[in-house]
Amino acid sequence: MISSEKRDRRRLVTAPPPSHPGLHTTVLNVECADDEDVEWLWTETPEGRFVSDYQLVPRLKLLTKGKVPSGFYEFVIAYARHRLHR
């Protein structure tokens, strides 16, 4: 059971909309802790794509004193391209 203190620190994350209005997302929103992020899992169809599931993953603490680590943006772009072309 989640303590009331931990529950207060939880947040609601809304799933991204489908790429086509005729498709329906099976997950509407997810409650996660402050130290978690949501990784959306997509289903591809001929009509477009929609969120069909999710995973809770540890939140990355990348910023230290306002600085972004070297190579961070390149990593994010490469990762996004990889995820989109699966």
N, C-alpha and C positions, 0 to 999 in steps of 0.2 A: 504494500500500500504506500502511496506517495504522501509524505508529510505535508501539512498545510504550507510550511515555509517553502518547500520545493515546488509545490503546485503554483504558488504565487509567482515563481520565477519562470514558469512555462509560458510559451507563446504559441499562437496559432498561425500557421503558414498556409496560405491558400495556394492550391494547385494552379499551374498555368492553364490557360484555356486550350482547347483543341485547335488544330490548324484549320479546321473546316466546321462551319456551324452545324452540319448534319451529324457530326461525331459527338459522343458524350464521354467526358472524363469519368472514370470509375472512382476516383478519389477526389473529394471536394476540398478538404483541408486536413492538416495534420497538426497535432499538438506536440511540441517538442520542448526540451529543456533549453536553457540559455547556452549550454555548452554543446548543443547538437545543431546540426543543419539537416535539411531534407535533400536527398538526391532523388529526383524524379525518374521513374522508369517509364519509357515511352513504348507504345505499340504503333507500328507503321502499317498503314493500309493503303490501298490504291487511292482512297479519297483524302488521305492525309494522316496526321498522327495525333495521338491523344495520350494522356497520362493514364497508365493502367495499374501502377503500383508505386511504391516508394521504399526508400531505406533511410533510416536515421543514421547519420554518420557524425563522428566527432567534429566539432567546429574548429577550424584552423585558426590559430592565433598568429597571423602573419605580420601584423603591424607592430613594430616596437618603436616607441617614441616617434611615431609618424613616418617611419621609413619603410618603404617596400623593398623586400629582399631582391638582390640582383637576379635577373632572369625570371622574375615572377610573372610578368605580363606575357612573355614568350611561352611559359609553361601553360598559363591559362588558355591562351589562344590555341596551342597545340592540343590540349586536352579537349577543348570545346569542339574542335574539328574532328577529333577522333570519335567523340560521343555522337556527333551528328551523322557521321558516315558509317555507323555500325550496321 
